[in-house]
Amino acid sequence: MTLFDLITRSQAIRTAILHTLYQARLAQPTAPGVAHRDLDEMAAGPVAFELGYLIECGYVVKDNIQCCITAAGIDQVERGMKASA
């Protein structure tokens, strides 16, 4: 796998994480978390790098088990939806 392939895959995983957390927040606004291990399963491998990046950007918060999208993360997802429309 080339570096370009790795970067492209990482970008796709970050997008998928944000969309997954966005959907979780819509479905359960009072308990919007998704378990870190469920995100690993969704991506068919560890997502620690991608999750760390999203946390540093302020798009996701994480406790010991759950990951949740922030308001900034919601804005990022919605900006992406407008750009692709």
HELIX and SHEET records of a PDB file:
HELIX    1   1 LEU A    3  ALA A   27  1                                  25    
HELIX    2   2 HIS A   36  ALA A   43  1                                   8    
HELIX    3   3 ALA A   48  GLU A   56  1                                   9    
HELIX    4   4 ALA A   71  SER A   84  1                                  14    
SHEET    1   A 3 VAL A  34  ALA A  35  0                                        
SHEET    2   A 3 GLN A  66  ILE A  69 -1                                        
SHEET    3   A 3 VAL A  60  LYS A  62 -1                                        
END                                                                             
